[in-house]
Amino acid sequence: MRATLGRLFAVGLIVVAVTGCDVVGTTSYDYSNPLDPREDTAISALLPYVVDANLRQAITDNVGGDTSTLKSQYTWLDAYGYTVAQLDGIEYFSAITDFNMGSATLGAPGSLDALTRLGNLHWLNMNDCGLDDSHLATVARIPSLNGAWLTYNAFTIDGLRALVGSPLEELTISGPDTGNGLPGYTVTVGTSVIDEFVIAGLANQIRAVGLENFNLTGPDLADLARLPNLRWGIRLGNNQIASLATLNAQVLARYDADTELWLELWGNPLSEAELATLDLSKLGGLNLGNMGDGSTLTAVPAFSGPAPHLRELWLDGNSSLSDITNLTTLLGFAPIERLSLGSIAVSDVSSIGATGSTSLREIYLNDINGGLLSGVETLVGLPNLSNLILSNATLANEATVRATYDARPDIFVEYPDNTTNQP
């Protein structure tokens, strides 16, 4: 980023005065140039330069209204759902590393130019932003962008070609969702979307891929082996995968023992018995949310080990999942640190507390729909528990739960009414 900015400053393209009169590019911290990452200031000094009122509101909301927050501390921006239409001015927030702008209403490719001046931007969500192939040439110019989620935008192989040689190593796209009138990637040249990654010359560049809503079946997953450097993650949400034999034998089996792959299979019609066959040995995280139509799973699958690296398990949105008995076995051989059970039908979680798991640190029990939830107070016995989320859950003995955790200021708890107990 410094090299890029230095070149721009040298030819006099960017001179913006906010306060003071320092020469652009000096090491002074008197705030003279909002594009210089060496200079710091409160974001209140930058907000007037943000053209879009909705984007200004998102920036402010992200810090709870505290606009005295320093630019150097402002690294994450969540503007999802704010219907941002213009990005001009965001380039002044030079410390941003992660930017979620899903559902923005952007125009011509030039509307993304401000992003190319964010030299620290590593991850970008532009799901459902009205993009097409012409926008991806600008995305490719974002100097440090490693990951992009770009589902429900109208792309073809021409867009993939524009990304070749860019820093991008993680890419998530989707097929069209005709039922909801959403666009997506259209295969026009190859036999499949992965075949077009190969034809476009992008295959060797990708270390994590997301292919959602492409109607992929179990046998189709053999194509993933054509992405030779795919080691970080595979996101396969909302496809038609009913069998894991090909994934196990032709994809997961090729990784070495120290691989910690993130795998998402949410929204696929996989039975409990089929999920129990999944090879967990190469996984660092697993998302099995909302399987099928959300009612496919009634019990946690009877997984078997080894799972030496499995640190995250997400089972959210399985509205009929009431039996978590098999979690006891899984927690016995997998070092799970984050367990997410939001919006399932469990009524008693005391079996989790009884495991005495030394790895569990975060447990999400928000929006539980199994009636009165019992056993929450037993989770306090997990020796390394640091976060417990209970928002919108109905507790069988809420007074006891509050008294238990209020006495443990080392554990962050979000209670059903969204009040918190904070360390």
N, C-alpha and C positions, 0 to 999 in steps of 0.2 A: 504493500500500500504506500509506504513512504516513497519508494522509487517512482510510482505512478504520479503521486501528488507533486513530487519535486519536479517532474517533467512539465506538468501542467503549470505550476507556478512560474517556471523559467520562461515560458512563452506568454505569460500574462493572461491566461485564460480565466483564472479564478481569483478575483479579489473581492472579498466581502467584508465590509467593516461593520462590527457590532459595537464595540466600545474601544477606546484607546486609539492609538495611531501607529502601532508597531508595524514594522516591515514584514510582509508575508514571508513565512518560512523561518523566522527567528526562533530562538529557543525560549523567548520570553513567555511567561504564563499570563501576562496581561492579555485579555481576550480580544484578539484583533481579527482572527480568521477562523471561522467555525468549521472549516474543512481540515484544519491541521490537527491530526490526532495527538500531537505533542501538547496542545493547549487544552485546558480543561475549563469547564464552567457549569453552572446549574442549567438544567434543560429548559428552565424558564426563558433563558436567553436565546434558545434555539427555536422554540415553538412558533414565534411569529414568522419564521421562514418556511414553515410547513403549510403548503397551500390548501390542502384538503382539510376541512373542518372535522370530518369523521376520523381522519388519521390523527389529528391533534388530540381528539378526545380519547382515542385508543392509547396514545402515548401517555396521556395524563392518567387515565384509569389504571394503567399498568403499574404505576407507582402510588396508587391510592390517593392521587391528588397532590402528592408531595413533589412539586416541581423544583424544589431545591436540590433534588437528586443530581449528582454530578454526571456529566456526559460519560466519563470514564467508567461509571458504575452501571450504565444503562446498556446491558448486553442482550436482553431478550425482549422482543416486542411481539405481543399477541394482538393482532388486529382482526382476527377471524370474526366474520359476521358484521363488521362495521361498514360494509359496502364502500370501501375506499375506492375513489375514482382517479385520484392523482397522487403521485409519489414525490413530486418536487418538494425538496426540503428535507427528506429523510436522509440524504447524504451527509447532513451535518451531524448525525448521530453515529459517529465513526466507530464506536465501540461495539455496535450491534453485531452479534454472532449468529443469532437465530431470529427469524422473522416469519411469523405465521400471518399471511394475508389472505387466507382462503375466502372465497366468495366475493373478492373485490370485483369491481366493474371497470376493468381497464380497457383502454382503447388501442390505438395504433402501437406498433412495436416501440416507438420512441417514448411511450409512456413508462417504459421500464428503465430508461437511461440512468435515472438517479441511483438505481441499485448497483450499477457498475462502478460507482464511486465509494461503495462500502467495502473497504479493503479487508475487513475482518469478518465479513458475512460468510458463514460456513454452511448454513442450512436454511432452506427457503420452502415454505408451503404456499403454493399458488393453485390449490385445488379449486376447480370450478370458477375460474377467473376470466372466461371468455377468450382464452388464448388459442393461437393456431401456430403453424410451423414458423411463420415469420417472426414470432416473438422469441423463439428459441435461439436465434442468432445473438440476441441481446443477452439472454440468460448465459450463453457461453462466454460472454465477456466479463462476467462478474469474477473478479480476480482470484478469490479464495473459496469459491462455492464448491463444496464437496458433495452436498446432498440436496435434492429437490423432489418434492412431492407435487405432482402435476396431474392428478387425476381429473377426469371429466373436463378435459380440454380437447379441442379438435386437432389432433396431430396425425401425421403420417410419417413414413420413412424419411421424408425430406427434413423433418424436424430433428430426427435422430442424427442425420448427417451433419446438421449444424452444430451438434454437441461434441463431435469427434475432435479430440485434441484439447478440449477444455479441461479445467480441473475436476469436473463432475465425475464422481465415482459411485454415487448412490442415486438411483432414479426410480421413482414410482409413478406409473401411469395406469390408466384403466381403459377398458373397452367402453363403448357407448352404453348408457342406461336408457334404453328406448322407453321403458315403462314410465320413467320419470322425466323423459324429455331432455336428458343430459347427453352432451356429446362425449366423444372419447377417441381413443386411437383406432384408426382403421388400417387393417392390413391390406396393402395394395399390390405388393410385388412378390413377397415371399410366401411360404406355406404356413407361417405362423408369426406371431409377434417376435419370438426369440430368433427365428430365421431372419427377420428383418434387422434385428440388432447386429447379426453377423454380416449381412449384406451391406449395411450402412457403415461397417468398420468400427462399431462401438463395442463389440463383444469383449475385447481384451481390457477395456477401460473400466468396466463395471465390477464393483466389489459388493454391492448390495442392490437388489432389484425388487421392485414391487409390481406385480401384475394382477390387478384387481378387475373383476367383472369381465373376464375374457372367456368365460365358459370352459376353462381348462378342466380336463379330467385327469385322473391318476396317471394313465399312460403318457399323457402329454408332457408330464414333468421330466421325462427323459431329456427333453431339449435343454433343460437347465445346465446340463453338463457341457453345453457349447459355450458357456460363459466361464472361461478357465480360471479367472481370478475372483470368482464369486465366493467370498469368505466371510463377509460381515453379516449379511442378512438376506432372507427370502420372505417376501410378503405376498401371500397368495389368497388374500381375502375375497370372499364372495364369488367363488368359482363353482365348479361342479365336481369337485374332487371327492370321491367316495371310497377310494382305495389308496393305501399308502405303500404298497409293495414296490412300485417304481421309485418313489421318493427315497425309501430306505435303501434299496439295492443299487440304484444308479446315480443317486445324488449324494445322500448323506454318507454312504460307504466310501466315497473317494476322499473324504477329509481325514486328516491325521488326528491323533488322540487329543491334541491340545486345542482343537478348534472350539470356539464358543460362538456358534451361529445363532442369530435371532431368527425365529421362524414364526410366521403368522398363518394360521389356517382358519381364521374366523369366518363364519358365514358359509362353510362348506357342509354338505350332507354326509358327514362322517359319523358312524355309529360309535357307541362306547367301546364295543369290542374291537373295532378297527383302530380306534385311537390308541387302545392299549398295546398295539403292535408297534407304535412309533419308536424308532431308535432315538433315545434321549442322550446318548453318549457324546454327541457332538454339539449339543445345544447349550447356549447361554441364557436364552429366554424363549418362552413359548406362549403364544396368544391363541386361545381357543374360545374366544368370545362369540356369543350369538350363533352357535352352530346350527346349520340348516336354517330354519325359520325362527330360531331361538328356543324351540321346545324339544329339540332333538335329544339333548343330554338330560337325563334324570339323575345320574350319579357321576361322580368323578371317576374316570376310567381307571382300571387296575393296571397302572403303569408298572414296568419293571426296570430295574437298573441295568447297567450303571448309568449315573447322570452326574458326573463329577463337577460339571460346570454350570448346571441349571440353577440360575439365581433369580429368575423371574417367572411367574406363572400367572396368566390372566385368564379368568373364566367368566368374565362379566357378561351380562345380558342373556345368560342361559336361564330363562324364566321358569323352567321346570326342574332345575337342578336343586334337589333337596337333600341328596345323600352324599355327604363328604367323607364317608368312612375311609375311603382309599387314600385320602390325604395323609392319614397317619402313617401308612407305609411309605408313601412318597417322601414325606419329610424325614423319614429315617435314613434315606440314602441320597437325597438331593439337597444341596446347600442353599435352599431357596431363601432369599432375602426379602423379596417383595411378592406378596400374595394378594391378588385382587379378585374379590368375590362379589363385586357390586351387582345389584339387580338380579340375584338368584333367589331361590325359594328355601334356603336353609333356615332352620328354626333354632338350632343349638350348635354353638361353636366350641363347646367345652373340650371336645376331642382334640382341637388344635392346641389349646392350652396344655392339655395333658401330655403332649409330646415332649414338652420341655425343650423344643428346638432352640439350639444356640445360634442358628443362622438367621431366623426370621427377625426382620427389622421394621418392615412396613406391612400393615394389613389393612385392606380396604373392604369395608362392610357397608358401604353406602347403598341406599335405596333397596335394601333387602325386602323381598315381597313374600316371605314365608310366614307372615304373622308376627307374633311377639318373639323377639330374638333373645335367647337365653345363652348363658355361658360367657358373655363378653368380659365379665370381671375376672375370669380365670386366665385370660390372656396376659394379665399383668405379671404372671409367673414366668413368661418367656424372658430369659435373662438379657437379651439385647434388643428388645422391642423399643423403638424410638418414635414410631408414627402409627396412629390408629384412627381411621376415618370411619365415622358412624353417621354421617349426614343423611337425614331423611329416613333412617332406620327406626323401627318401633321396638323399643327394648322392654323386655319382660320386667326388669327391675332397674329402671333408670336411676333411681336414687342411690342404689348400691353401686352401680357403675360409676356415677359421678364421684361418690365419696372415695371409691377405690383409686381412681385416676387423679383426682384432685390432690391426693396424698403423694402422688408421684410426679413431681414437677419436671422430671427428666424425660417424660413421655409426652409428645405432642398428641393431643386428642381433639378431633372435631366432633362435637356432640350432635345428636339428631337435629337440634334447632340451629345448627351452624355456629354456636358459640364454641370457644376453644379453651383448652388447657395448654399453655405454651411453656416450654422450658425457659 
